[in-house]
Amino acid sequence: MNKAELVTKVADNTNFKKKDVEATLDAVLEVIQESLVSGESVKLIGFGTFETRSRKARMGRNPQKPENLISIPASKAPVFKAGKSLKDAVNK
C-alpha cells in the first residue's frame, strides 16, 4: 500500500475528505521525523515505537572489488519496533 492508497482507505473509514486526511498524515509524519532528528523516540502504545540507533564506524569491502577496504562512517538509523498488539494482529 502506498501513501495515496492509505489516504483513500482512511478517508473511506472516517468519512473525512481526502485532502484533510492527507494533511493530517503529513503532519503526523513530520512530527515523527522531527522527534527522531532531535533524539526523541515516539511510542504509540499497542502499535510500536519509532527511535534512532547509532551505528559505529567500521571497515567494509567494496562489492565490485572485494580486495578493496572502504571506511564506513558512523551514522544514526531510524528504527521501528512493533508493539505486542501489532505483532499479535499480524500473526493471527
C-alpha positions in Angstrom: 0.0 0.0 0.0 1.4 3.4 -0.9 0.5 6.8 0.6 -2.3 7.6 -1.8 -4.0 4.2 -1.1 -3.6 4.8 2.7 -5.2 8.2 2.4 -8.1 6.8 0.4 -8.7 4.0 2.9 -8.6 6.3 5.9 -10.9 8.8 4.2 -13.3 5.9 3.4 -13.2 4.6 7.0 -13.6 8.1 8.7 -15.8 10.0 6.2 -13.2 12.8 6.1 -12.1 14.5 2.9 -9.0 13.0 1.3 -7.2 16.4 1.4 -7.9 16.6 5.2 -6.6 13.1 5.8 -3.5 13.7 3.6 -2.8 16.9 5.6 -3.1 15.1 8.9 -0.9 12.2 7.7 1.7 14.6 6.5 1.6 16.4 9.9 2.0 13.2 11.8 4.9 12.0 9.7 6.6 15.4 10.1 6.3 15.3 13.9 7.7 11.8 14.0 10.6 12.9 11.8 11.3 16.0 13.9 11.2 13.9 17.1 13.7 11.4 15.7 16.0 14.2 14.4 16.0 15.7 17.9 16.9 12.3 19.5 13.4 11.5 21.0 11.5 8.3 20.4 7.8 8.2 19.5 5.9 5.5 21.4 2.4 4.5 20.1 1.1 2.1 22.7 -0.2 -1.1 21.1 1.3 -0.1 17.7 5.0 0.4 18.1 8.0 2.6 18.8 10.0 4.8 16.4 13.5 5.5 17.6 17.0 6.1 16.3 20.0 3.8 16.9 23.7 4.7 16.5 25.9 2.7 14.2 29.6 2.7 14.8 32.2 3.5 12.2 33.5 0.3 10.6 35.5 -1.1 7.7 33.8 -2.7 4.8 34.6 -4.2 1.4 33.8 -2.8 -2.0 31.3 -5.3 -3.5 32.8 -4.8 -7.0 36.4 -5.2 -5.8 36.3 -7.3 -2.6 40.1 -6.8 -2.1 39.5 -3.0 -1.5 38.6 -2.0 2.0 36.4 1.1 2.5 35.7 3.1 5.6 32.0 3.3 6.5 31.4 6.4 8.8 29.3 6.3 12.0 25.7 7.1 11.5 22.2 7.1 13.0 19.5 4.9 11.7 15.7 5.3 12.2 14.2 2.0 13.6 10.6 0.9 14.1 9.9 -1.7 16.8 6.4 -3.3 16.5 4.3 -3.4 19.7 2.7 -6.5 21.1 -0.8 -5.8 19.7 0.5 -5.2 16.2 2.6 -8.4 16.4 -0.4 -10.4 17.6 -2.6 -9.0 14.9 -0.1 -9.8 12.2 0.4 -13.3 13.5 -3.3 -14.3 13.8 
